[in-house]
Amino acid sequence: MPKTMPDFANEQEEQLFWSEHDSAEYVNWEQAVPVVLPNLKPTTKTISLRLPEAMIEQLKLLANKRDVPYQSLLKVFLAERIQQEFTSTLS
């Protein structure tokens, strides 16, 4: 039987609690069901990335052909390659 979940005054108090306790003591994970959050947007972080000018121009040409911003196309290319790397590493 899981322990009763405490009430938290704020998010900071809850974060502190979970950093010191195991959720398995409070949640019956065997009864858990997957949750879909369709409107959840991933957190983004701005970075500075130096690329050769020629590479940026090529990326802009490719993006223009697809009618998308070049930075969006770059994110797609990175996501595809990261997925390929994980897939080949796990195979």
VOPAGU-2260 file (C-alpha; in pm, 1 decimal, decimal comma):
REM VOPAGU-2260
SITE   aa  ch    i         X         Y         Z
SITE  MET   A    0       0,0       0,0       0,0
SITE  PRO   A    1     157,9     331,2    -107,6
SITE  LYS   A    2     218,0     607,5     143,8
SITE  THR   A    3     -10,2     911,3     138,7
SITE  MET   A    4     121,4    1192,2     -78,3
SITE  PRO   A    5     196,7    1505,5     124,7
SITE  ASP   A    6      50,5    1845,3      38,1
SITE  PHE   A    7     307,5    2094,4     -87,4
SITE  ALA   A    8     293,8    2469,7     -29,2
SITE  ASN   A    9     479,3    2541,4    -354,5
SITE  GLU   A   10     682,6    2386,2    -634,9
SITE  GLN   A   11    1011,8    2441,3    -454,8
SITE  GLU   A   12     889,1    2243,7    -154,7
SITE  GLU   A   13     775,4    1962,1    -384,0
SITE  GLN   A   14    1110,2    1956,7    -567,7
SITE  LEU   A   15    1294,3    1930,4    -237,9
SITE  PHE   A   16    1067,6    1646,4    -124,2
SITE  TRP   A   17    1117,1    1441,1    -441,4
SITE  SER   A   18    1492,6    1495,9    -435,2
SITE  GLU   A   19    1495,1    1315,2     -99,8
SITE  HIS   A   20    1223,6    1049,3    -151,4
SITE  ASP   A   21    1158,1     758,9    -387,7
SITE  SER   A   22     832,0     788,2    -582,8
SITE  ALA   A   23     785,8     409,2    -560,6
SITE  GLU   A   24     690,9     459,9    -194,5
SITE  TYR   A   25     404,9     692,7    -293,0
SITE  VAL   A   26     287,0     572,5    -634,5
SITE  ASN   A   27     176,1     227,4    -746,0
SITE  TRP   A   28     360,9     227,5   -1079,3
SITE  GLU   A   29     199,8    -105,1   -1180,9
SITE  GLN   A   30    -131,3      81,4   -1218,4
SITE  ALA   A   31      21,2     375,4   -1404,5
SITE  VAL   A   32     -99,4     451,2   -1756,0
SITE  PRO   A   33      80,4     650,8   -2024,7
SITE  VAL   A   34     -32,0    1012,3   -2063,1
SITE  VAL   A   35     -35,0    1202,2   -2390,7
SITE  LEU   A   36      16,4    1577,7   -2368,1
SITE  PRO   A   37     -45,0    1694,3   -2726,3
SITE  ASN   A   38     -12,6    2067,5   -2657,7
SITE  LEU   A   39     306,9    2046,2   -2455,6
SITE  LYS   A   40     583,6    2245,8   -2619,7
SITE  PRO   A   41     942,1    2138,6   -2555,6
SITE  THR   A   42    1162,2    2383,4   -2374,1
SITE  THR   A   43    1409,0    2550,1   -2604,8
SITE  LYS   A   44    1742,0    2710,9   -2534,9
SITE  THR   A   45    1920,0    2965,1   -2748,6
SITE  ILE   A   46    2275,3    2873,0   -2842,4
SITE  SER   A   47    2547,3    3038,7   -3042,0
SITE  LEU   A   48    2683,8    2824,1   -3321,3
SITE  ARG   A   49    2958,2    2927,0   -3560,0
SITE  LEU   A   50    2923,8    2777,2   -3905,5
SITE  PRO   A   51    3114,1    2843,7   -4225,8
SITE  GLU   A   52    2935,1    3106,0   -4436,1
SITE  ALA   A   53    2922,1    2868,1   -4731,4
SITE  MET   A   54    2739,8    2610,0   -4521,9
SITE  ILE   A   55    2484,8    2868,8   -4408,2
SITE  GLU   A   56    2425,5    2977,6   -4767,9
SITE  GLN   A   57    2373,6    2616,6   -4875,6
SITE  LEU   A   58    2134,0    2564,5   -4587,5
SITE  LYS   A   59    1941,8    2878,3   -4685,5
SITE  LEU   A   60    1912,5    2753,4   -5045,2
SITE  LEU   A   61    1778,3    2417,6   -4929,2
SITE  ALA   A   62    1536,8    2586,7   -4690,2
SITE  ASN   A   63    1416,2    2822,2   -4963,0
SITE  LYS   A   64    1337,8    2525,2   -5188,9
SITE  ARG   A   65    1127,1    2377,9   -4906,8
SITE  ASP   A   66     974,1    2715,8   -4818,6
SITE  VAL   A   67    1083,2    2694,3   -4454,5
SITE  PRO   A   68    1313,7    2910,4   -4241,4
SITE  TYR   A   69    1671,8    2787,5   -4256,6
SITE  GLN   A   70    1700,4    2760,2   -3879,1
SITE  SER   A   71    1394,3    2533,1   -3874,1
SITE  LEU   A   72    1547,6    2317,0   -4145,1
SITE  LEU   A   73    1869,9    2297,2   -3946,5
SITE  LYS   A   74    1672,0    2169,4   -3644,4
SITE  VAL   A   75    1508,8    1903,9   -3863,3
SITE  PHE   A   76    1846,8    1793,0   -3998,5
SITE  LEU   A   77    1993,4    1776,1   -3646,8
SITE  ALA   A   78    1695,1    1582,1   -3510,9
SITE  GLU   A   79    1715,1    1328,9   -3795,7
SITE  ARG   A   80    2087,4    1276,0   -3746,0
SITE  ILE   A   81    2056,3    1243,6   -3368,8
SITE  GLN   A   82    1784,9     981,0   -3418,2
SITE  GLN   A   83    2007,7     794,0   -3666,1
SITE  GLU   A   84    2295,5     794,0   -3417,2
SITE  PHE   A   85    2077,7     661,8   -3134,5
SITE  THR   A   86    1922,8     399,8   -3360,0
SITE  SER   A   87    2260,7     273,1   -3483,4
SITE  THR   A   88    2409,5     281,2   -3133,0
SITE  LEU   A   89    2125,2      77,4   -2987,4
SITE  SER   A   90    2122,3    -180,0   -3268,4
